[in-house]
Amino acid sequence: RGLLRKVFWGTSEWAAVNVSEETRDWYALHRLAFDGYKDGWRYFLCVELLMMLLLSGLSAWQTDNNDTCWLRSALMTGVLFLFLLLLVGARPYVAPYENVMEPVIATVDFAMMLCTVGALGAERPTEHKAVGWAVQLAVVSMWLIVAKFVMDAAVFVVDEYR
């Protein structure tokens, strides 16, 4: 439709071609989940869900000492780094805005975990200055996500009701 839609949501339409009518109906029913991804990356949603499951599983890991806590945090940092590389390299979203905002948020999250790993590697982790940086980055990440939500909602309202 308008310029806002092109920048924030892209212009691509996903057509289910060379598939059965049943599959076409399934795509139509679940279109909202896949429309934001460009051709060849329609199932990037599965990558995002896998990343969330991995991070959730690692977060749930109960550690009993600083070494295993450091390992858990290092693994989480690795997951975030791989996700960041994939976001930057693949640019899986149709909308230019998404291909900028998602890597920015992922970079902040990765930096936050890097600070956490750095602090946990110190002799007195809770007193290390990287803990403060990690907390500040967590707040920045939260505000970026809130801002993205507000922007997405505003664009939707403006685009739908004008």
Helices and strands as residue ranges (DSSP letters): H 3-8, H 21-29, H 31-34, H 44-60, H 66-90, H 96-120, G 125-127, H 129-161
